[in-house]
Structure formats: C-alpha cells, structure tokens
Amino acid sequence: MPVGERLARAAASVGILCTLALLIWTPGFFPTGICTFHGLTGLPCGFCGGTRALRCAAHGDWATAWQWNPVALAVLPFALGLCAALLAESALGRRILPSLPQRLVPGLGVLLLGGLLLWSLYRVGDALLDTDHPLADSRHPVLQHIRK
C-alpha cells in the first residue's frame, strides 16, 4: 500500500475518533439549534438526540442513551470498528477491510438512505403523538399548528 494511502487511512480514523471525542466529552461544543429540520419544524430528525446518546453511552448510562437515540448506539460499534480497521491497515500497509463490488455501492446507498428516511419518519410520528416528547419543541409555531 502506498505511503499516501496509509496516511489517508490513518488521518480518516483519527478524524472520526476526534469528532466522536468532541461530541462526547465537550458539552456545548456544537451550538444549540444545529439541526435545520428541528429549527424549521420543532420536530426531531433521525439524528436528533444522537450526540446526547453518545455522551450518555460514554459515561456508562446505556438506558438513557437508548432513550435519546438508539440508532446512534447501533452505529457506534461500527464507527469504532472502522477506525480500528483503518488504523490497522495504515500500520500494516495492507488492506484488511474487503472492497465492495462497485455494483453494490448504489444499492447500499439507497438502502442506507431508505433506512434513515424510515427512522426519521418514525421519530417525527412519535413526536407528533407524544405531547411530552423530550426532543420536540412544543413552543415552535409549526409544531403547534400541526398538532391543532
């Protein structure tokens, strides 16, 4: 494996780990209102609560993490595994992860986007039905209009 590719894999892994660390251990690093969908509607998107879920998981509070966003918990082991594999590939100078056949890439993209869309629709529906939903902004005018 060329040196440039090894460095790129190491940099990608370190970047993912640093982003996770910033999300988990620096409360307030991202400004509130970072979610455009939530800002426009007052409803949670599929990613809403993910940062809080990761922060709770990092502190061992798995039940609360699951309540904030179970998808974030499901993605966490894959992200950490990918980081470990990228670092190992960089150190060893050879590929560990299998290459995906190019014909599968579009299908996997559609599958992932479809899953995210379904999860987001579930989150919106749950927030509409639950007037005390922790991620819904009940004072938001759009949400108040929808609930009428």
Order of alpha helices (4+ residues) and beta strands (2+ residues): alpha-alpha-alpha-alpha-alpha-alpha-alpha
